[in-house]
Amino acid sequence: MDLHELRRNYDQQTLNPGNLRSDPIQQFREWFEHARATDSASWFEPNAMTMSTADQRGRVSSRILLLKAVSEEGFTFFSNYQSDKARQLVENNQASLLFFWPHVERQVRIEGTVVRTDAQTSDEYFAGRPRGSQIGAVVSRQSAILPSRDKLEADAADLEKQYADKLIPRPDFWGGYLLTPVRVEFWQGRPSRLHDRFLYTRDGDCWQVVRLSP
Ligand SMILES: Cc1cc2nc3c(=O)[nH]c(=O)nc-3n(C[C@H](O)[C@H](O)[C@H](O)COP(=O)(O)O)c2cc1C
């Protein structure tokens, strides 16, 4: 397989101090809304992000998660509290989030520390999920070895019966996480690999912004 000739030139847009917000959360929101509004492909999930974690010994691991909220506090997502990522976060609460929106030739990199959201936030989100997703979250021992697909489906069917006509409560092993950012970088593809990059770093209550070399 020869990948040498697989390349594109990026020439859609520019990023410069004049069109940058002073707050990276505002800047993220603006880019997110733009990414969402400009691609209607049925497969496109603008809130799909790569989340990377590392354990105490430095083993790094990445996976896609869905961003579910953005606020001045940070970025919220939901997962299993006994999964591989959860174990890594217990050992090392530093993580990164990465968004790639190819149709607008943009990347956003976010680094920060992760804590569990409060139970109420998790309860509210869980309660609003489709029933099938609730069942999936309850029966999945995420990241554990599963003897067979049949076992998973049988567990889901059993749970469905057990909770017929009843609300399914959020299990305590499933809930939200909040990543509080300390570094946020916005990358805009430009021709000839002379891309625009701006890095925000937290400085007390303020953010410092610098342009980085591509
Ligand atoms: C598009 C997409 C969205 C996903 N969203 C989530 C999510 O929001 N939460 C989650 O726990 N896993 C989600 N997953 C599954 C994760 O990528 C991963 O397989 C799972 O969280 C187990 O990861 P771990 O073993 O590193 O803990 C998603 C996968 C894809 C491809």
The ligand as an SDF file (V2000), in Angstrom:
LIG
                    3D

 31 33  0  0  0  0  0  0  0  0999 V2000
  -18.7640    7.4820   17.3200 C   0  0  0  0  0  0  0  0  0  0  0  0
  -18.4640    6.8450   18.6460 C   0  0  0  0  0  0  0  0  0  0  0  0
  -19.0160    7.3880   19.7940 C   0  0  0  0  0  0  0  0  0  0  0  0
  -18.7570    6.8330   21.0430 C   0  0  0  0  0  0  0  0  0  0  0  0
  -19.2390    7.4480   22.1600 N   0  0  0  0  0  0  0  0  0  0  0  0
  -18.9470    6.9470   23.3790 C   0  0  0  0  0  0  0  0  0  0  0  0
  -19.3390    7.6510   24.5550 C   0  0  0  0  0  0  0  0  0  0  0  0
  -19.9130    8.7570   24.5140 O   0  0  0  0  0  0  0  0  0  0  0  0
  -19.0510    7.0640   25.7500 N   0  0  0  0  0  0  0  0  0  0  0  0
  -18.3760    5.8840   25.8390 C   0  0  0  0  0  0  0  0  0  0  0  0
  -18.1440    5.4100   26.9620 O   0  0  0  0  0  0  0  0  0  0  0  0
  -17.9440    5.2280   24.7520 N   0  0  0  0  0  0  0  0  0  0  0  0
  -18.2140    5.7300   23.5150 C   0  0  0  0  0  0  0  0  0  0  0  0
  -17.7560    5.0930   22.3940 N   0  0  0  0  0  0  0  0  0  0  0  0
  -16.9890    3.8310   22.5580 C   0  0  0  0  0  0  0  0  0  0  0  0
  -15.5260    4.1760   22.9260 C   0  0  0  0  0  0  0  0  0  0  0  0
  -14.8230    4.5760   21.7670 O   0  0  0  0  0  0  0  0  0  0  0  0
  -14.7930    3.0110   23.5900 C   0  0  0  0  0  0  0  0  0  0  0  0
  -14.8930    1.8580   22.7920 O   0  0  0  0  0  0  0  0  0  0  0  0
  -15.3490    2.6900   24.9790 C   0  0  0  0  0  0  0  0  0  0  0  0
  -15.6270    3.8720   25.7040 O   0  0  0  0  0  0  0  0  0  0  0  0
  -14.3730    1.8290   25.7730 C   0  0  0  0  0  0  0  0  0  0  0  0
  -13.1670    2.5180   25.9100 O   0  0  0  0  0  0  0  0  0  0  0  0
  -12.0710    2.0950   27.0230 P   0  0  0  0  0  0  0  0  0  0  0  0
  -11.9610    0.6000   26.9640 O   0  0  0  0  0  0  0  0  0  0  0  0
  -10.8180    2.8000   26.6030 O   0  0  0  0  0  0  0  0  0  0  0  0
  -12.5860    2.5850   28.3430 O   0  0  0  0  0  0  0  0  0  0  0  0
  -17.9710    5.6580   21.1380 C   0  0  0  0  0  0  0  0  0  0  0  0
  -17.4150    5.1120   19.9800 C   0  0  0  0  0  0  0  0  0  0  0  0
  -17.6400    5.7120   18.7610 C   0  0  0  0  0  0  0  0  0  0  0  0
  -16.9710    5.1430   17.5260 C   0  0  0  0  0  0  0  0  0  0  0  0
  1  2  1  0
  2  3  1  0
  2 30  2  0
  3  4  2  0
  4  5  1  0
  4 28  1  0
  5  6  2  0
  6  7  1  0
  6 13  1  0
  7  8  2  0
  7  9  1  0
  9 10  1  0
 10 11  2  0
 10 12  1  0
 12 13  2  0
 13 14  1  0
 14 15  1  0
 14 28  1  0
 15 16  1  0
 16 17  1  0
 16 18  1  0
 18 19  1  0
 18 20  1  0
 20 21  1  0
 20 22  1  0
 22 23  1  0
 23 24  1  0
 24 25  2  0
 24 26  1  0
 24 27  1  0
 28 29  2  0
 29 30  1  0
 30 31  1  0
M  END
$$$$
